[in-house]
Amino acid sequence: MNVKTSIAALSLLSMLSFGAFAADAVNAEQAQNMQSVGTVSVSGVSASPMDINAQLAQKADAQGAKAYRVVEAYMNGNYHATAELYK
């Protein structure tokens, strides 16, 4: 899977809401009215994009964020993804 496909897949999945997590995935437009409070990332993950997104959501929730947005994703043997956190 190439980088553009990985980013597109994670971006689409980031717009899905995962009810088990307090932090909601948002898109760039929704994030414009929110205050950034940092970033989280996952690396070395050999899982589906949905699993990676769930891990980002868990980390965002652990940091007390109300929302997160995937800002970077790539695959170089394993996935790496970074999300910006918002309150």
DRENMI-299933 format. One line per 4 residues: number of its first residue (from 1); their letters; for each residue z, y, x of C-alpha. Coordinates in steps of 0.1 Angstrom, whole numbers. Example, Ala and Ser with C-alpha at 12.3 -4.5 7.8 and 13.67 -1.06 7.14 Angstrom:
1	AS	78/-45/123 ~ 71/-11/137 .
! end
This chain:
1	MNVK	0/0/0 ~ -9/34/15 ~ 13/64/17 ~ -4/83/-12 .
5	TSIA	0/53/-35 ~ 36/49/-25 ~ 44/85/-32 ~ 25/84/-65 .
9	ALSL	44/53/-76 ~ 78/67/-67 ~ 70/101/-82 ~ 61/84/-115 .
13	LSML	92/63/-114 ~ 114/92/-106 ~ 105/107/-140 ~ 120/77/-157 .
17	SFGA	156/80/-168 ~ 180/53/-157 ~ 208/52/-183 ~ 232/34/-159 .
21	FAAD	233/64/-136 ~ 247/99/-143 ~ 221/115/-121 ~ 187/120/-138 .
25	AVNA	153/119/-122 ~ 134/152/-125 ~ 100/165/-116 ~ 92/196/-95 .
29	EQAQ	88/218/-126 ~ 122/208/-140 ~ 139/213/-106 ~ 128/249/-104 .
33	NMQS	157/260/-125 ~ 183/239/-107 ~ 203/245/-75 ~ 197/222/-46 .
37	VGTV	228/206/-31 ~ 213/184/-4 ~ 193/152/1 ~ 198/115/2 .
41	SVSG	175/88/16 ~ 170/51/17 ~ 154/33/46 ~ 144/-2/56 .
45	VSAS	141/-13/20 ~ 118/-42/11 ~ 119/-39/-26 ~ 99/-26/-55 .
49	PMDI	95/12/-61 ~ 118/8/-91 ~ 145/-7/-70 ~ 141/21/-44 .
53	NAQL	144/47/-72 ~ 175/30/-85 ~ 191/32/-50 ~ 183/69/-48 .
57	AQKA	198/74/-82 ~ 230/56/-71 ~ 233/77/-40 ~ 227/109/-60 .
61	DAQG	254/99/-84 ~ 278/91/-56 ~ 272/127/-42 ~ 280/141/-77 .
65	AKAY	245/154/-83 ~ 233/159/-119 ~ 197/153/-110 ~ 174/142/-81 .
69	RVVE	137/145/-72 ~ 118/122/-48 ~ 104/145/-21 ~ 92/119/4 .
73	AYMN	82/83/3 ~ 63/60/27 ~ 58/25/37 ~ 57/13/73 .
77	GNYH	66/-23/69 ~ 95/-13/47 ~ 99/16/23 ~ 116/49/32 .
81	ATAE	123/75/5 ~ 141/108/4 ~ 153/127/-27 ~ 165/162/-31 .
85	LYK	198/165/-51 ~ 205/192/-78 ~ 234/204/-98 .
! end
